[in-house]
């Protein structure tokens, strides 16, 4: 529910404010569900196991098992089996449904933008691409106030456009997502080779074309996120054979390939950790303690994973290391706590 509300409903609210069809918004939410399931499955496994096993501990069910001569292995076995089943199901969602959902999401969102370009313009926000920045003021239907546009051409020269008011219009030209008709505009041109000088142009109207690739990325190429693990593996092998790739690009592909496995199979590592934690700390108010501990660990796990991805993208550190490191930490911690539980 936390992932769902954070990633989906807030986006849906923004789109609905622009009077997008409810049917399309519901479809967008549906196409986004595989991403929510893939991200939340390991965390849900941890919280679920902690609450379940914590209740068994607080109601003395574990004590009865121990008094009857049973060891902790009899509890560990079903926990591992269920963790494995959750991992396999999550891997199917992450490897097959997620790419399909992402492709359908982008296709539908592109159609919605073509029908109503103002959907992409969020009030009082900043839109950035590789070489462009759009600062947006208030947005009311197809009208935008206080618009500032920063652009850099292929020679590194900068252009700044400032407009008091603008109107967003559709475009029938292929590749152009929208047209911004700016009123009472001022355009400034800066030549990087001549410091301290600039050209100023004032106009009653300036028309700016926003290309689809600036918002949605390249539409003719599949991003790593939109591929299955097999497609990614084959693509990496092709890149290595051809040599036509940058180090950053290759690292991104390997990071996404590792993510295909590390995220869903994190459920097994969380299952290993959940058993000793629940039995060590769930003696009193097991479900409550399990929920609190589970949420704290889930947030930390999510934060480490995000930081690892960002660090890998910027520093070039191998994606396999950054994606599997959180799982390794969870797994090693689980083994240490289990040994402590058995020897207690």
C-alpha positions in Angstrom: 0.0 0.0 0.0 2.9 2.4 0.8 4.5 1.8 -2.6 1.1 1.9 -4.4 0.1 5.3 -2.9 3.5 6.9 -3.3 4.2 5.8 -6.9 0.7 5.5 -8.5 -2.1 7.5 -6.8 -0.1 10.7 -6.6 0.7 10.5 -10.3 -3.0 9.6 -11.1 -4.1 12.7 -9.1 -1.9 14.9 -11.2 -3.2 13.5 -14.5 -6.8 13.6 -13.4 -6.4 17.3 -12.6 -5.7 17.9 -16.3 -9.1 16.3 -17.2 -7.6 13.1 -18.6 -10.1 10.3 -19.2 -10.7 8.2 -16.1 -10.5 5.0 -18.2 -6.9 5.9 -19.3 -5.9 6.8 -15.7 -7.2 3.4 -14.5 -5.2 1.7 -17.3 -2.1 3.6 -16.3 -2.5 2.4 -12.7 -2.9 -1.2 -13.9 0.2 -1.1 -16.1 2.1 0.3 -13.1 1.1 -2.5 -10.8 3.9 -4.9 -11.8 6.5 -2.3 -10.8 4.7 -1.9 -7.4 4.6 -5.7 -6.9 8.2 -6.2 -7.9 9.5 -3.5 -5.5 7.3 -4.4 -2.6 7.4 -8.2 -2.6 10.7 -8.6 -0.6 9.6 -5.9 1.9 6.1 -7.5 2.3 7.8 -10.9 2.8 9.8 -9.5 5.7 6.9 -7.7 7.4 4.5 -10.6 6.9 6.9 -13.2 8.3 7.8 -10.9 11.3 4.1 -10.4 12.2 3.2 -14.1 11.7 6.2 -15.5 13.6 6.0 -12.8 16.2 2.4 -13.8 17.0 3.5 -17.4 17.3 6.2 -16.4 19.8 3.9 -14.1 21.8 1.2 -16.8 22.1 3.8 -19.4 23.2 3.3 -21.6 20.1 7.1 -21.6 19.7 7.6 -22.6 23.3 5.2 -25.5 22.8 7.2 -26.7 19.8 10.4 -26.4 21.7 9.0 -28.3 24.7 7.8 -31.1 22.5 11.4 -31.7 21.3 11.3 -29.8 18.0 14.1 -27.6 16.9 14.0 -24.3 15.1 14.6 -26.1 11.8 11.0 -27.2 11.7 10.0 -23.6 11.6 12.8 -22.5 9.3 11.9 -25.1 6.5 8.4 -23.7 5.7 9.7 -20.1 6.0 12.4 -20.8 3.4 10.0 -22.7 1.1 7.5 -19.9 1.2 10.2 -17.3 0.7 11.4 -19.2 -2.4 7.9 -19.4 -3.8 7.4 -15.6 -3.3 10.8 -15.0 -5.0 9.9 -17.1 -8.0 6.5 -15.4 -8.4 8.1 -12.0 -7.9 10.8 -12.8 -10.5 8.1 -13.7 -13.1 6.4 -10.3 -12.4 9.8 -8.5 -12.5 11.1 -10.2 -15.6 8.0 -10.5 -17.8 5.1 -8.4 -16.5 7.2 -5.4 -15.6 8.6 -4.9 -19.2 5.2 -5.4 -20.7 3.6 -3.0 -18.3 6.3 -0.4 -18.8 5.9 -0.6 -22.6 2.1 -0.3 -22.4 2.4 2.5 -19.8 4.7 4.6 -22.1 2.5 3.9 -25.1 -0.7 5.0 -23.4 1.0 8.0 -21.7 2.3 9.1 -25.1 -1.2 8.9 -26.5 -2.6 10.9 -23.5 0.1 13.6 -24.1 -0.7 13.8 -27.8 -4.4 14.3 -26.9 -3.7 16.7 -24.0 -0.1 18.0 -23.8 -0.8 19.9 -20.6 -0.8 16.6 -18.7 3.0 16.8 -18.6 3.1 20.3 -17.3 2.9 20.2 -13.5 2.3 23.6 -11.8 5.4 25.2 -10.1 7.8 22.5 -11.2 11.0 22.0 -13.2 11.3 19.7 -16.2 14.8 18.6 -17.2 16.3 16.7 -20.1 20.0 16.2 -21.0 20.5 19.7 -22.4 17.2 21.5 -21.7 15.4 22.8 -18.6 11.8 24.1 -18.4 10.7 26.1 -15.4 6.9 26.1 -15.1 4.7 28.5 -13.2 1.0 28.2 -12.7 -0.9 25.9 -15.0 -4.6 26.3 -15.8 -6.0 23.9 -18.4 -3.8 24.8 -21.5 -2.5 28.1 -20.2 0.9 28.4 -18.4 2.2 31.5 -16.7 5.8 32.6 -15.9 7.6 30.1 -18.2 11.4 30.1 -18.4 13.2 27.8 -20.9 16.9 27.1 -20.8 18.4 25.5 -23.9 21.9 24.6 -25.1 22.8 23.9 -28.7 25.3 21.5 -30.2 28.1 24.2 -29.9 27.5 24.8 -26.3 25.8 28.1 -26.7 23.0 28.9 -24.3 19.5 30.3 -25.0 17.1 31.5 -22.4 13.4 32.3 -23.2 11.2 34.0 -20.7 7.4 34.5 -21.2 4.7 36.0 -19.0 2.0 33.7 -20.4 1.9 30.7 -22.8 -0.6 28.5 -24.4 -0.1 24.8 -24.9 -1.2 23.5 -28.3 -1.3 20.1 -30.0 1.0 19.3 -32.9 0.3 17.1 -35.9 3.9 17.0 -36.9 5.6 13.6 -36.3 7.9 13.6 -33.3 6.6 16.9 -31.9 4.7 16.4 -28.7 3.4 19.9 -28.1 3.8 23.6 -29.2 4.3 26.3 -26.7 3.0 29.7 -27.9 4.6 32.3 -25.7 3.3 35.8 -25.4 5.4 38.9 -24.6 8.6 36.9 -24.7 12.2 37.8 -24.2 15.0 35.6 -25.7 18.6 35.9 -24.7 21.5 34.3 -26.6 24.9 33.6 -25.1 28.0 32.8 -27.1 30.4 30.6 -25.1 33.3 31.9 -27.1 32.6 35.6 -26.4 32.3 36.1 -22.6 30.4 39.1 -21.3 28.3 39.7 -24.4 24.8 38.5 -25.3 22.0 39.1 -27.8 18.5 40.0 -26.7 15.3 39.6 -28.7 11.9 40.7 -27.7 8.7 39.4 -29.4 5.0 39.5 -28.9 4.9 35.7 -29.7 7.4 32.9 -29.8 6.5 29.4 -30.8 8.5 26.6 -29.3 8.3 23.0 -30.4 8.8 20.3 -27.6 9.9 17.1 -29.1 8.6 13.8 -27.9 12.1 12.4 -27.3 12.7 15.3 -24.8 9.9 14.0 -22.5 9.6 10.3 -23.2 13.1 9.5 -24.3 14.0 7.6 -27.5 10.9 5.8 -28.6 12.5 3.5 -31.2 14.9 1.8 -28.7 14.0 -0.4 -25.8 15.4 0.7 -22.5 17.0 -1.9 -20.2 14.0 -1.7 -17.9 11.8 -2.7 -20.8 13.6 -5.9 -21.6 13.4 -9.4 -20.1 16.5 -10.9 -18.4 17.1 -13.0 -21.5 16.9 -10.0 -23.8 19.2 -8.1 -21.5 21.7 -10.9 -21.4 21.7 -11.2 -25.2 22.0 -7.4 -25.6 25.0 -7.3 -23.3 26.7 -10.1 -25.3 26.1 -8.2 -28.5 27.5 -5.0 -27.1 30.6 -6.8 -25.9 31.2 -8.4 -29.3 30.7 -5.2 -31.3 32.5 -2.9 -28.8 30.1 -0.2 -29.6 29.3 1.0 -26.1 30.5 3.3 -23.4 31.5 2.1 -19.9 28.6 4.0 -18.4 26.1 2.4 -20.8 27.4 -1.1 -20.2 27.3 -0.6 -16.5 23.7 0.5 -16.7 22.7 -2.6 -18.6 24.5 -4.9 -16.2 22.9 -3.0 -13.3 19.5 -3.6 -14.7 20.3 -7.2 -15.4 21.4 -7.8 -11.8 18.3 -6.0 -10.6 16.1 -8.5 -12.4 17.3 -11.1 -9.9 18.4 -9.3 -6.8 15.1 -7.5 -6.2 12.7 -10.5 -6.4 15.1 -13.0 -4.8 15.6 -10.6 -1.9 12.5 -12.3 -0.4 14.6 -15.4 0.4 17.1 -13.3 2.3 14.4 -11.5 4.2 12.8 -14.8 5.1 16.2 -15.9 6.6 16.3 -12.7 8.6 12.6 -12.7 9.7 12.7 -16.0 11.6 15.4 -15.1 14.2 14.3 -11.5 14.6 10.7 -12.5 15.3 11.7 -15.1 17.8 14.3 -13.0 19.6 12.2 -9.8 19.8 8.6 -10.9 19.4 8.0 -12.5 22.8 5.7 -9.6 23.8 3.3 -7.9 21.3 4.8 -10.0 18.5 2.7 -8.6 15.7 3.2 -4.9 16.6 7.0 -5.4 17.1 7.2 -7.3 13.8 5.4 -4.5 12.0 7.6 -1.8 13.4 10.9 -3.7 12.9 9.8 -4.8 9.4 9.0 -1.3 8.2 12.2 0.1 9.6 14.3 -2.5 7.9 12.3 -2.2 4.6 12.9 1.5 4.5 16.6 1.1 5.1 16.8 -1.7 2.5 15.0 0.5 0.0 17.3 3.5 0.8 20.5 1.4 0.4 19.3 0.0 -2.9 18.4 3.5 -4.3 21.7 5.0 -3.1 23.6 2.0 -4.6 21.9 2.5 -8.0 22.7 6.2 -8.0 26.3 5.6 -6.9 26.8 2.9 -9.5 25.4 5.2 -12.3 27.7 8.1 -11.3 30.9 6.4 -10.2 30.8 3.5 -12.6 31.0 0.9 -9.9 29.9 -2.5 -11.1 26.1 -2.8 -11.0 26.3 -6.4 -9.7 28.0 -5.3 -6.5 25.6 -2.5 -5.7 22.4 -4.4 -6.5 23.4 -7.6 -4.5 25.0 -5.8 -1.6 21.7 -5.1 0.3 20.7 -8.7 -0.1 24.1 -9.9 1.1 23.8 -7.7 4.2 20.3 -9.0 5.0 21.4 -12.6 4.4 24.5 -12.4 6.6 22.6 -10.6 9.3 19.9 -13.3 9.2 22.5 -16.1 9.6 24.2 -14.3 12.5 20.9 -13.8 14.3 19.9 -17.4 13.6 23.1 -18.7 15.2 22.5 -16.5 18.1 18.9 -17.8 18.4 20.1 -21.5 18.3 22.9 -21.0 20.8 20.8 -18.9 23.2 
